Amino acid sequence: MNTERFSKRYSLPFKSLQGSVPMCVSDVAEHEWVRVAEMVKVEGGRLIAIWGTDRRPLADCCVMSAVYCADEGLLWLRLLANERDGYPDLSHIFPAADRMQRAAFDLLGIRAKGAEDQRPWINHGRWPKDYFPLRHEHSGKEQFDTPLEEYPFVPVEGDGVHEIAVGPIHAGTIEPGHFRFSVVGEKVLRLEQRLGYTHKGTGKLFIGRTLADGARLSGRVSGDSTVAFAWAYCMAAEGAARSEIPARAQWLRALLLERERIANHLGDLGALGNDAGLAFGLAQFSRLKEDWMRLNHQLFGHRFMMDRVIPGGVTIDLDGAGVDLLRAQCNQVEAEVRALRNIYDEHAGLQDRFLTAGRVMPKLAAELGLCGMAGRASGQAWDARADQAIAPYAQLDVHMATHRNGDVAARVFVRFEEVFESMRLLREIVRQLPSGPIAVPFPTAMGDALGSGWVEGWRGAVFVALETDAQGNILRCHCHDPSWQNWPVLQHAIMGNIVPDFPLINKSFNLCYSGHDL
């Protein structure tokens, strides 16, 4: 990464971070915090994450961080802030900043000054308004007998307008979230979400752990993305500890990640068929996903491949017999998915439900920061596997799947294309898999270090930032799921559609509650 070029472009003293991710970092003043955000926006870059860190007693203040994706890598800006003065709002530049800033206040007590929306986000009244769990004086284990607060939803008025409240408890085993529809008849005028019901204090649980110990927790941020989060965490930890892992471990991590991507896409393709009235699709894709997960367990000892990515490498290897099983399954599953795709494409009833439903056009997608698989279906050509030279994807020539229609049909199209591309990548990975060890001893962490991880999970790019204390233990670990960007876009996608289409549109995004709520 050309740190000198970034320093000159943004007039800041950027320093390159050690590790696999092309990342540079700089401390900034308030006016630079806003100026750089505006420049990144004009240049077509994206906001990735905003979070806060209590630096006491290392410093008599907190630090607000913002990470952006620019054309050549990631930029990490760090701003000193305190409770009295706050820090400048960024939501007028990047709308996705709104909920991140509100969550940062709920957890740390540093407010974005000038922000239009000051409502709580993570705190549902479960702790007092002057209690901020990420501050060092609090253990996070305090218990409060406080009543849940009534959330001030934005009202919609007019003739014939009424509200439909859905959730937070839903049918089935999905996670909780509240959806407030304002409708006329069955046409949706507005949707407002309320999330945070599954907040489990993940950020607090990281504090004080060793870097090696944090890996298991990172893999449990979101169960369906355990490989992506664990790899991003390990990238950050290895960068903070200045550790390099064997080449074979890098390639095996990519193999696990692509199997995770395919498993989730198979499940979603079946569920989308079912939501549009084709139960046959659900039955067939569920069968294929189950076979896929069973081979995960046979080859790697776990259906979801949890705890297989660790700081220093991986815990599993693949022998010749395993390679043969993997190749045979790719051939068999790919053939069946191609046949099922033809059925989906030629099914008039299915296409009638998919086409034009939940449309997010490219201009709106770019303005709101839609990312990942859903973003690529709306013309946002971003994929960390193809954009950044992160091993081993730099050697695999990833073919990015995109579409411009931005509707359910486009998101189905991208899923099919990504299944086939991941099959190709799996074959290439086992063909080119280098020999050698699968792990190295993880060194003692350095004090007061930074690290970052950036992995294209199946929903989109997963980001992890690590900050260590003077002893080299975790001072702050921020895990960011792409659902933070995409949940607000879903509110726009449903506008003008009918209420019965919401389950289908919602599933076509398939956003994460636990990765969002932490």
C-alpha positions in Angstrom: 0.0 0.0 0.0 1.3 3.4 -1.0 1.2 5.2 2.4 3.1 8.2 1.0 0.5 8.7 -1.7 -2.4 8.6 0.9 -0.5 11.0 3.1 -0.1 13.5 0.3 -3.7 13.1 -1.0 -5.3 13.7 2.4 -2.6 15.9 4.0 -2.2 13.5 6.9 0.8 11.6 8.4 -0.5 8.1 7.6 1.4 5.1 8.8 1.0 1.6 7.3 -0.2 -1.1 9.6 1.6 -4.5 9.8 -0.5 -7.4 8.4 -2.3 -8.8 5.4 -4.8 -6.0 5.0 -3.7 -2.9 3.1 -4.4 -0.5 5.9 -2.9 2.9 6.9 -3.8 4.8 10.1 -3.6 8.4 11.2 -4.6 10.5 14.2 -6.7 13.5 13.2 -8.2 16.7 14.5 -12.0 17.5 14.3 -11.8 19.4 11.1 -9.8 16.6 9.5 -12.3 14.0 10.7 -14.9 15.7 8.5 -12.7 16.8 5.7 -11.4 13.3 5.0 -14.9 11.8 5.1 -16.0 14.4 2.5 -13.0 13.6 0.3 -13.6 9.8 0.5 -17.3 10.3 -0.4 -16.4 12.5 -3.5 -13.8 10.0 -4.6 -16.4 7.2 -4.5 -15.1 5.5 -1.4 -17.1 3.9 1.4 -17.5 4.1 5.1 -16.8 0.8 6.7 -17.2 1.3 10.5 -17.3 3.8 13.4 -16.6 2.8 17.0 -15.2 4.2 20.2 -12.5 3.1 22.6 -11.9 4.0 26.2 -8.1 4.7 26.3 -8.0 5.4 30.0 -5.7 4.9 31.9 -3.3 4.9 28.9 -4.7 8.4 28.1 -7.1 10.7 29.7 -9.7 10.4 27.0 -11.6 8.2 24.6 -10.8 7.7 20.9 -13.3 7.6 18.1 -12.3 5.6 15.1 -13.7 5.6 11.5 -12.5 3.3 8.8 -13.0 3.9 5.1 -12.5 1.8 2.0 -10.6 3.8 -0.7 -9.4 2.7 -4.1 -6.1 1.2 -2.9 -6.9 0.0 0.6 -8.4 1.0 4.0 -8.0 4.2 5.9 -8.3 4.3 9.7 -8.8 7.7 11.3 -8.5 8.1 15.1 -9.9 11.2 16.9 -9.5 12.1 20.6 -12.9 12.8 22.1 -14.6 13.3 25.5 -18.1 13.2 26.9 -18.4 16.9 27.1 -17.4 17.9 23.6 -18.3 14.8 21.6 -17.1 14.5 18.0 -18.4 15.7 14.6 -21.4 13.9 13.0 -20.7 12.0 9.8 -24.3 10.9 9.0 -24.9 13.8 6.6 -21.9 12.5 4.5 -22.4 8.8 4.9 -26.0 7.9 6.0 -24.8 4.5 7.3 -23.0 6.4 10.1 -26.2 7.2 11.8 -26.8 3.9 13.7 -23.1 3.3 14.3 -22.8 6.7 16.0 -26.0 6.0 18.1 -24.6 2.6 19.2 -21.2 4.2 20.0 -23.0 6.6 22.4 -25.0 3.9 24.0 -21.9 1.9 24.7 -19.3 4.6 25.5 -21.2 7.8 26.1 -19.5 9.9 23.4 -22.1 11.7 21.3 -21.9 12.7 17.6 -22.6 16.4 17.9 -24.9 17.8 15.3 -26.5 14.5 14.5 -30.2 14.7 13.6 -31.1 11.4 15.2 -30.1 11.1 18.8 -32.4 8.2 19.8 -30.8 5.3 21.6 -30.0 2.2 19.4 -28.5 -0.6 21.5 -29.8 0.5 24.8 -33.5 -0.4 25.1 -33.7 0.9 28.6 -31.9 -2.2 30.0 -29.3 0.0 31.7 -29.5 3.6 33.0 -28.9 6.5 30.6 -25.7 7.5 32.5 -24.3 3.9 32.4 -22.0 3.1 29.5 -20.8 -0.5 29.5 -17.6 -0.1 27.5 -16.1 2.3 30.0 -13.4 0.7 32.1 -15.1 1.6 35.5 -17.9 -0.8 34.6 -17.6 -4.6 34.6 -20.5 -5.1 32.2 -22.0 -7.5 34.7 -24.0 -4.9 36.6 -27.7 -5.7 37.0 -30.4 -3.0 36.7 -34.1 -3.1 37.4 -35.0 -0.5 34.8 -38.2 -0.5 32.7 -37.9 -0.9 29.0 -38.4 2.4 27.3 -41.0 3.1 24.6 -39.1 3.7 21.4 -40.2 6.9 19.6 -40.9 5.6 16.1 -41.4 8.2 13.4 -45.2 8.5 12.8 -46.7 8.6 9.3 -50.0 10.5 9.0 -52.6 10.8 6.3 -56.0 9.5 5.2 -56.1 5.7 5.4 -52.7 5.3 6.9 -52.3 2.7 9.7 -49.5 0.8 11.3 -48.6 -2.9 11.4 -46.2 -3.9 14.1 -44.2 -7.1 13.5 -41.9 -8.7 16.0 -39.6 -8.7 17.8 -40.6 -12.3 18.3 -41.2 -14.1 15.0 -42.4 -17.5 13.9 -39.7 -20.1 13.7 -36.2 -19.9 15.2 -35.0 -16.6 13.6 -33.5 -13.8 15.8 -35.6 -10.9 17.2 -36.2 -7.6 15.5 -39.1 -5.2 15.3 -40.5 -3.9 12.1 -43.0 -1.0 12.1 -44.9 -0.7 8.8 -46.9 2.4 7.8 -49.3 1.3 5.1 -52.3 2.3 3.0 -54.2 -0.9 2.3 -51.4 -3.3 1.6 -49.0 -0.8 0.1 -46.0 0.0 2.3 -45.4 3.8 2.7 -42.6 3.4 5.3 -40.8 0.8 7.3 -38.8 1.5 10.5 -36.7 -1.1 12.2 -35.8 -1.5 15.8 -32.9 -3.9 16.4 -30.5 -4.5 19.3 -32.6 -7.2 21.1 -29.8 -9.7 20.8 -27.1 -7.4 22.2 -24.9 -9.7 24.3 -21.9 -7.4 25.3 -19.4 -9.0 22.8 -17.2 -5.9 22.8 -16.9 -6.0 26.6 -16.2 -9.7 26.6 -13.1 -9.2 24.5 -11.5 -6.7 26.9 -8.6 -8.0 28.9 -8.3 -11.3 26.9 -5.1 -12.3 25.2 -5.0 -12.1 21.5 -4.9 -15.9 21.2 -7.9 -16.3 23.5 -10.0 -13.8 21.5 -10.3 -16.0 18.4 -12.9 -18.3 19.9 -15.1 -15.4 20.8 -14.8 -13.8 17.3 -16.0 -17.0 15.7 -19.2 -16.7 17.7 -20.2 -13.1 16.7 -22.4 -14.6 13.9 -22.7 -18.4 13.6 -23.3 -18.4 9.9 -20.2 -16.3 9.3 -17.9 -18.0 11.8 -15.1 -18.5 9.3 -15.2 -14.9 8.0 -15.2 -13.4 11.5 -12.5 -15.7 12.8 -10.3 -15.1 9.8 -10.7 -11.3 10.0 -9.9 -11.5 13.8 -6.8 -13.6 13.1 -5.6 -11.2 10.5 -5.9 -8.4 13.0 -4.2 -10.4 15.8 -1.4 -11.5 13.5 -0.9 -7.9 12.4 -0.8 -6.6 16.0 1.7 -9.3 17.0 3.7 -9.0 13.7 3.3 -12.7 13.0 3.2 -14.3 9.5 1.4 -17.5 8.9 2.4 -20.3 6.5 1.1 -20.2 2.9 -0.7 -23.4 3.2 -2.7 -22.0 6.1 -3.8 -19.0 4.0 -5.1 -21.2 1.3 -6.9 -23.5 3.7 -8.6 -20.5 5.3 -9.8 -19.5 1.8 -11.1 -23.0 1.2 -13.1 -22.8 4.5 -14.5 -19.4 3.6 -15.7 -20.5 0.2 -17.4 -23.5 1.6 -19.1 -21.2 4.1 -20.3 -18.9 1.3 -21.7 -21.8 -0.7 -23.6 -23.3 2.3 -25.3 -20.0 3.0 -26.2 -19.3 -0.6 -27.7 -22.8 -1.0 -29.9 -22.2 2.1 -31.0 -18.8 0.9 -31.9 -20.0 -2.6 -34.1 -22.7 -1.2 -35.8 -20.2 1.3 -36.4 -17.7 -1.5 -38.1 -20.3 -3.6 -40.3 -21.3 -0.7 -41.2 -17.6 0.1 -42.4 -17.3 -3.5 -44.5 -20.5 -3.3 -42.1 -23.0 -4.7 -41.7 -25.6 -1.8 -39.9 -27.9 -4.3 -37.0 -25.4 -4.3 -36.7 -25.4 -0.5 -36.7 -29.2 -0.4 -34.0 -29.5 -3.0 -31.7 -26.8 -1.8 -32.1 -27.9 1.8 -31.0 -31.4 0.8 -27.9 -30.0 -1.0 -27.0 -27.8 2.0 -27.3 -30.7 4.4 -25.0 -32.8 2.2 -22.6 -29.8 2.1 -22.6 -29.4 5.9 -22.1 -33.1 6.5 -19.0 -33.1 4.4 -17.8 -30.1 6.4 -18.1 -32.2 9.5 -16.4 -35.2 7.9 -13.4 -33.3 6.6 -13.0 -30.6 9.2 -14.8 -31.9 12.3 -17.5 -29.3 12.5 -20.6 -28.5 10.4 -20.0 -24.8 10.5 -16.2 -25.1 10.7 -16.0 -23.2 14.0 -12.6 -22.8 15.7 -10.8 -24.1 12.6 -9.2 -20.7 12.0 -6.8 -19.7 14.8 -4.1 -17.1 15.3 -1.0 -18.5 13.6 -2.9 -20.6 11.0 -5.6 -23.3 11.0 -6.2 -26.5 13.1 -7.2 -28.7 10.1 -5.5 -30.1 7.0 -6.7 -31.7 3.9 -5.2 -35.0 2.6 -5.5 -36.6 -0.9 -8.6 -38.5 0.1 -10.2 -35.3 1.4 -9.4 -33.5 -1.9 -11.1 -36.3 -3.9 -14.2 -36.0 -1.7 -14.3 -32.3 -2.1 -13.9 -32.3 -5.8 -16.6 -35.0 -6.2 -19.0 -33.0 -4.2 -18.3 -29.8 -6.1 -19.0 -31.6 -9.4 -22.2 -33.2 -8.1 -23.7 -30.1 -6.3 -22.8 -27.8 -9.2 -24.6 -30.0 -11.7 -27.7 -30.0 -9.5 -27.6 -26.3 -8.8 -27.4 -25.6 -12.6 -30.5 -27.8 -13.1 -32.3 -26.0 -10.3 -31.4 -22.6 -11.7 -33.0 -23.5 -15.0 -36.2 -24.4 -13.1 -36.1 -21.1 -11.2 -35.5 -19.1 -14.4 -38.3 -20.8 -16.3 -40.9 -20.8 -13.5 -43.3 -18.0 -14.4 -44.9 -17.8 -11.0 -41.5 -17.5 -9.3 -40.2 -14.9 -11.7 -43.4 -12.9 -11.2 -42.7 -12.7 -7.5 -38.9 -12.0 -7.9 -38.9 -9.4 -10.7 -39.2 -5.7 -9.6 -39.8 -6.7 -5.9 -37.7 -4.9 -3.3 -35.8 -2.8 -5.9 -32.8 -0.7 -4.9 -31.4 1.1 -7.9 -27.7 1.7 -8.2 -27.8 5.4 -7.4 -29.7 4.9 -4.2 -27.5 1.9 -3.3 -24.4 4.1 -3.7 -25.8 6.9 -1.7 -26.8 4.7 1.2 -23.7 2.5 1.2 -25.3 -0.9 0.2 -22.5 -3.4 0.2 -21.7 -7.1 -0.2 -23.8 -9.5 -2.1 -26.9 -7.2 -2.0 -24.8 -4.3 -3.1 -23.4 -6.2 -6.1 -27.0 -6.9 -7.2 -27.5 -3.1 -7.3 -24.4 -2.3 -9.3 -22.0 -1.8 -6.4 -18.9 -3.6 -7.7 -17.1 -4.1 -4.5 -15.6 -7.5 -3.4 -12.6 -7.6 -1.1 -11.5 -10.9 -2.7 -11.1 -9.0 -6.1 -10.4 -5.5 -4.9 -7.5 -6.0 -2.5 -4.4 -8.0 -2.9 -5.0 -10.3 0.1 -3.6 -13.8 -0.1 -4.5 -16.1 -1.6 -7.2 -14.4 -3.6 -4.6 -12.3 -5.5 -3.5 -15.5 -7.1 -7.0 -16.8 -7.9 -8.4 -14.1 -10.2 -11.8 -13.9 -8.6 -14.7 -13.2 -11.0 -17.1 -10.7 -9.4 -20.8 -11.3 -10.0 -22.8 -8.1 -10.4 -26.3 -7.0 -11.6 -27.9 -3.6 -12.0 -31.6 -4.3 -11.5 -31.4 -4.3 -7.7 -34.5 -6.4 -7.1 -35.1 -9.9 -5.6 -34.4 -11.5 -9.0 -31.0 -9.7 -9.2 -30.1 -10.9 -5.7 -31.0 -14.4 -6.7 -28.9 -14.1 -9.8 -25.8 -13.0 -7.9 -26.3 -15.9 -5.4 -26.3 -18.4 -8.2 -23.3 -16.8 -9.9 -21.4 -16.8 -6.6 -22.1 -20.4 -6.0 -20.6 -21.3 -9.3 -17.6 -19.0 -8.8 -16.9 -20.4 -5.3 -17.0 -23.9 -6.8 -14.4 -22.9 -9.3 -12.3 -21.3 -6.5 -12.5 -24.5 -4.4 -11.1 -26.5 -7.4 -8.3 -24.0 -7.9 -7.5 -23.9 -4.2 -7.0 -27.7 -3.9 -5.1 -27.7 -7.2 -2.7 -25.0 -6.2 -2.6 -25.8 -2.4 1.0 -25.3 -1.3 2.8 -27.8 0.8 4.2 -27.0 4.3 2.9 -26.5 7.9 -0.6 -25.4 8.6 0.3 -23.2 11.7 3.1 -21.5 13.5 3.4 -20.7 17.2 1.6 -17.4 17.9 4.0 -14.9 19.6 3.4 -12.8 22.6 1.5 -9.7 21.6 3.1 -6.3 21.5 1.9 -3.6 23.8 -0.2 -0.6 22.6 -0.5 -2.1 19.1 -3.1 -1.9 16.3 -4.3 -4.6 13.9 -7.0 -5.0 11.3 -8.8 -7.8 9.4 -10.8 -7.5 6.2 -12.5 -10.6 4.8 -15.3 -10.9 2.1 -17.8 -13.0 3.9 -20.9 -14.4 2.2 -23.1 -11.3 3.1 -20.3 -8.9 2.5 -17.0 -7.6 3.9 -16.4 -8.4 7.6 -14.1 -6.0 9.4 -12.3 -6.5 12.7 -10.1 -3.8 14.5 -7.9 -4.7 17.4 -6.2 -2.4 19.9 -4.0 -3.8 22.6 -3.1 -2.3 26.1 0.4 -1.9 27.5 0.6 -5.6 28.4 -0.4 -6.7 24.9 -3.9 -7.8 25.9 -7.1 -6.7 24.2 -8.0 -3.1 25.0 -10.8 -3.0 22.3 -11.9 -5.4 19.6 -14.5 -4.0 17.3 -16.2 -6.6 15.0 -18.2 -5.1 12.1 -20.8 -7.0 10.1 -21.9 -5.6 6.7 -25.5 -5.7 8.0 -24.9 -2.4 9.7 -24.8 -0.8 6.2 -27.6 -2.9 4.7 -30.3 -2.9 7.3 -31.3 0.8 6.7 -31.4 0.1 2.9 -34.0 -2.6 3.5 -36.3 0.1 4.8 -36.1 1.8 1.4 -36.4 -1.5 -0.6 -39.8 -2.3 0.8 -41.3 1.1 0.0 -44.1 0.9 -2.6 -44.3 -2.9 -2.3 -47.1 -4.8 -0.7 -46.9 -6.1 2.9 -47.0 -9.9 1.8 -43.8 -9.3 -0.2 -41.8 -8.3 2.8 -40.7 -11.8 3.9 -39.5 -12.4 0.3 -37.7 -9.1 0.1 -36.3 -9.4 3.6 -34.9 -12.9 2.8 -33.3 -11.7 -0.4 -31.1 -9.5 1.8 -30.9 -12.0 4.7 -29.2 -9.6 7.1 -27.7 -10.5 10.4 -29.2 -9.7 13.8 -26.4 -11.1 16.0 -23.6 -9.6 13.9 -25.3 -6.2 14.1 -26.2 -6.3 17.7 -23.0 -7.8 19.1 
